[in-house]
């Protein structure tokens, strides 16, 4: 198992960006497409989802960690129910 350091600004990012399950799914989709080196525009998901600038151009190792973390959030039903 590898440990990936995350930028401090990313770890302190406001959770307002991820208010809904659809926003989390959009961010996962964006990260997967970037992992495949697709040229995707971060503003394409607006107005529903705002992709933070800190997550646009990150190394693939960090991108995989972000995807894993977001999947963990999606699997934890208690987190999403608290927001509703």
Residue frames as qw, qx, qy, qz and C-alpha x, y, z in Angstrom:
[[0.000, 0.891, 0.455, 0.000, 0.00, 0.00, 0.00],
 [0.432, 0.256, 0.004, 0.865, 1.35, 3.41, -0.96],
 [0.165, -0.757, -0.420, 0.473, 0.77, 6.60, 0.96],
 [0.359, 0.528, 0.302, 0.708, 0.22, 9.73, -1.08],
 [0.189, -0.384, -0.319, 0.845, 0.66, 13.18, 0.37],
 [0.163, 0.764, 0.566, 0.263, -2.17, 15.57, -0.39],
 [0.207, 0.418, -0.038, 0.884, -1.76, 19.28, -0.78],
 [0.089, -0.269, -0.629, 0.724, -2.81, 21.18, 2.33],
 [0.327, 0.168, -0.064, -0.928, -5.22, 23.33, 0.36],
 [0.541, -0.063, -0.704, -0.455, -6.97, 20.21, -0.95],
 [0.398, -0.233, -0.838, 0.292, -7.30, 18.65, 2.49],
 [0.030, -0.368, -0.465, 0.805, -8.79, 21.87, 3.85],
 [0.122, -0.160, -0.536, -0.820, -11.13, 22.39, 0.90],
 [0.477, 0.022, 0.324, -0.817, -14.68, 23.39, 1.72],
 [0.259, 0.160, 0.952, 0.013, -17.17, 20.52, 1.64],
 [0.442, 0.561, 0.239, -0.658, -19.72, 22.79, 0.00],
 [0.293, 0.438, -0.654, -0.542, -18.38, 21.55, -3.33],
 [0.282, 0.005, -0.951, -0.124, -19.57, 18.03, -2.46],
 [0.434, -0.067, 0.393, -0.808, -23.03, 18.73, -1.12],
 [0.844, 0.167, 0.116, -0.497, -24.93, 16.14, -3.13],
 [0.782, -0.081, 0.603, 0.136, -24.39, 12.60, -4.26],
 [0.678, 0.684, 0.232, 0.139, -24.54, 13.79, -7.89],
 [0.084, 0.942, -0.320, 0.053, -21.70, 16.25, -7.28],
 [0.556, -0.511, 0.653, 0.064, -19.55, 13.49, -5.82],
 [0.797, 0.278, 0.521, 0.128, -20.31, 11.25, -8.82],
 [0.470, 0.878, 0.009, 0.085, -19.41, 14.09, -11.19],
 [0.158, -0.848, 0.505, -0.004, -16.08, 14.61, -9.44],
 [0.715, -0.202, 0.662, 0.100, -15.33, 10.86, -9.60],
 [0.729, 0.570, 0.361, 0.117, -16.17, 10.86, -13.32],
 [0.226, 0.951, -0.208, 0.042, -13.96, 13.90, -13.91],
 [0.393, -0.674, 0.623, 0.044, -11.04, 12.26, -12.07],
 [0.786, 0.067, 0.605, 0.109, -11.43, 8.98, -13.98],
 [0.626, 0.749, 0.180, 0.121, -11.45, 10.77, -17.32],
 [0.033, 0.921, -0.385, 0.051, -8.37, 12.77, -16.35],
 [0.647, -0.420, 0.633, 0.061, -6.70, 9.52, -15.23],
 [0.762, 0.334, 0.513, 0.211, -7.22, 8.23, -18.77],
 [0.316, -0.319, 0.273, 0.851, -5.60, 11.47, -19.97],
 [0.228, 0.687, 0.618, 0.307, -8.76, 12.66, -21.66],
 [0.155, 0.099, -0.018, 0.983, -8.88, 16.37, -22.39],
 [0.221, -0.688, -0.685, -0.094, -11.92, 17.36, -20.36],
 [0.018, 0.535, -0.065, 0.842, -12.93, 20.86, -19.39],
 [0.202, -0.183, -0.759, 0.591, -13.47, 21.35, -15.66],
 [0.284, 0.189, 0.188, -0.921, -16.22, 23.89, -16.32],
 [0.387, -0.058, -0.736, -0.553, -18.25, 21.34, -18.30],
 [0.335, -0.343, -0.858, 0.185, -19.88, 20.10, -15.09],
 [0.058, 0.159, 0.308, -0.936, -21.23, 23.55, -14.15],
 [0.206, -0.649, 0.272, -0.680, -23.59, 24.70, -12.67],
 [0.874, -0.387, -0.222, -0.193, -24.20, 21.52, -10.67],
 [0.871, -0.337, -0.012, 0.358, -20.60, 20.65, -9.81],
 [0.115, 0.942, -0.310, 0.059, -17.63, 22.93, -9.29],
 [0.918, 0.064, -0.173, 0.350, -14.33, 21.14, -9.85],
 [0.407, -0.867, 0.113, 0.265, -11.75, 22.71, -7.50],
 [0.431, 0.823, -0.370, 0.006, -8.67, 24.06, -9.27],
 [0.323, -0.607, 0.717, -0.117, -6.47, 22.07, -6.88],
 [0.718, 0.015, 0.690, -0.088, -7.90, 18.81, -8.27],
 [0.671, 0.689, -0.030, -0.271, -7.54, 19.62, -11.96],
 [0.626, 0.616, -0.456, 0.144, -3.82, 19.02, -12.52],
 [0.587, -0.593, 0.519, -0.183, -2.52, 16.50, -10.03],
 [0.100, 0.406, -0.892, -0.171, -0.29, 13.44, -10.52],
 [0.672, -0.064, -0.611, -0.413, -1.97, 10.14, -11.35],
 [0.414, -0.084, -0.816, 0.394, -1.08, 8.65, -7.94],
 [0.114, 0.141, 0.439, -0.880, -2.93, 11.44, -6.16],
 [0.533, 0.047, -0.318, -0.782, -5.81, 11.19, -8.63],
 [0.591, -0.101, -0.793, -0.108, -6.23, 7.50, -7.77],
 [0.230, -0.159, -0.706, 0.650, -6.25, 8.38, -4.07],
 [0.311, 0.103, 0.109, -0.938, -8.93, 11.02, -4.63],
 [0.617, -0.026, -0.563, -0.549, -11.07, 8.49, -6.51],
 [0.495, -0.140, -0.829, 0.221, -10.69, 5.95, -3.68],
 [0.042, -0.153, -0.526, 0.836, -11.59, 8.56, -1.08],
 [0.445, 0.071, -0.118, -0.885, -14.66, 9.70, -3.00],
 [0.620, -0.086, -0.720, -0.300, -15.82, 6.09, -3.42],
 [0.325, -0.156, -0.778, 0.514, -15.45, 5.64, 0.33],
 [0.207, 0.137, 0.265, -0.932, -17.65, 8.69, 0.88],
 [0.574, 0.021, -0.432, -0.695, -20.24, 7.30, -1.53],
 [0.576, -0.101, -0.811, -0.003, -20.26, 3.96, 0.33],
 [0.177, -0.178, -0.666, 0.703, -20.74, 5.61, 3.72],
 [0.138, -0.630, -0.640, -0.417, -24.48, 6.20, 3.76],
 [0.392, -0.710, -0.425, 0.400, -24.35, 8.07, 7.09],
 [0.306, -0.281, 0.129, 0.900, -22.26, 10.87, 5.61],
 [0.043, -0.244, -0.547, -0.800, -24.71, 11.55, 2.80],
 [0.328, -0.648, -0.675, -0.132, -27.75, 11.28, 5.08],
 [0.383, -0.549, -0.316, 0.673, -26.35, 13.89, 7.49],
 [0.143, -0.118, 0.266, 0.946, -26.20, 16.45, 4.68],
 [0.152, -0.401, -0.693, -0.579, -29.84, 15.99, 3.63]]
